[in-house]
Amino acid sequence: MEHLVSTATTMDLRRYGHDDLPQIRQTLLDVHADAYADDMDDEFTQRFSWFVDHWGGNPGFSCVIAYDDGEPVGFAYGAPSTPGREWWSECLSEPPTDASTFSFSELMVRPKWRKTGASVQLHDALLADRPEALSALLVDPDHPKVQALYERWGYSKVGNRQPFPDSPNFAVMLRPLHAPEAHQNGGTS
């Protein structure tokens, strides 16, 4: 675990990796349960523990958890894509020269801390110092405000993808990680 300093608020940002999953797994599940308290009857939402184990099982898994006076505020996590298997490339007619990708899987903030800047801090801390050329993520089309937020953060929609038969047809979004001013720091979700 690595402690990161947050300059915008008093949040304590902590970075974790694959070997830390047993230590942080319940925290991720608890934050998810609070963030999705109204949607826990949804079958796809109920499978969140499977996603935590799937992503956490990747040796390159990276997670940042924000704490406010020791209480978990939210988290962001993902992992590098397997080279040559960039799932988003099916949306482009011509993939970039360097297609190395960090798959940004989850960004979740508990209701009490929404609209405080926590999400941008978690996002930026997770992607800080990533060696990959791109960050890729999926956004539920039922959440256009979330897609607009990612667009303000430098992502562009490149297509749609339905990763599971019972999942939404998500918007596929990409962002270069090393372009000057790639992140606009717009929005405070």
Steps between C-alpha positions, in 0.01 A plus 500: 500500500620848410360820654429784258442857608184676391535877466133592438356365826606314809440163336767237543554318169655153532626288211468121507600217267415139425659366820288736712162369378431285810557809716277738298235270352239558771555878484427492126186294560383732780551815291313335212211401729467861618538650152240263350269457800195579285601256223603191696208301352656538155658168399797668329567713810488190718795354309739774613701262721577291191634811324717589801650151501540496122683834480687446827626167367695682228868534606495861373189593702519852639255659742480834677271540801422842645447540874360791698602476867546125456161446334504368140366762258534313172738315273626463146660191353608330181783304341712500187349328198676197362716622209338411169159452662384860534122449513427857389693467171194348329349852513778662294573458131867576565645434847773733629865408462536443875187317612620418853195551718404537862143371533330733747238271649332675793463843654264515793432768761264463793196735493619712795814601304356549152554841341801565724774438244566150633442329164751713309756449775452123491512497119816708481676309777426166334636614163799693634827355371333227292740378229222413253417732211122493548229467760181323391168472678134419453211730595139392546287687243238558772746742663567778244630734775771246582599480133512881483722507809746257340497712185601802711783286635634442148325178392332458162226256410623268224213251482276266695552158654284249686747286699234268647167389352311663791707818519422836344649587163767721659668802346869417438722793598874556449744758629870543428701486821808693397375776271557853632194625686320168446295565814293814510404463871145604422222406735500410864302182519 
